[in-house]
Amino acid sequence: MVKFSNKPNTRGIKNTSSNIEYRSKLIGREGRLYAGVNSTRFSGMALGVGIALCLIVIIPYLAKLCGL
């Protein structure tokens, strides 16, 4: 004899809702990351150029000072 159940099959609904929740969190995380990178873009580039210029000036000066 086959038993029939009157309980709804919610496994598919739960899987779909968890998948949608996961994807929405990924989209939100990507948006926050892009906003953070975008807001620090100019200061990061300026800091990098400043460090590069310091190293271009300091390393040859130190080499000359040490007699290399």
CORWOKA-V397289 format. One record per run of one state. SS is the DSSP state (H for helix, E for strand, - for the rest). FROM is the first residue (numbers start at 1). LEN is the number of residues. If there is no record, write none. Layout:
BEGIN
((SS	FROM	LEN) (SS	FROM	LEN))
END
This chain:
BEGIN
((-	1	10) (H	11	29) (-	40	1) (H	41	26) (-	67	2))
END
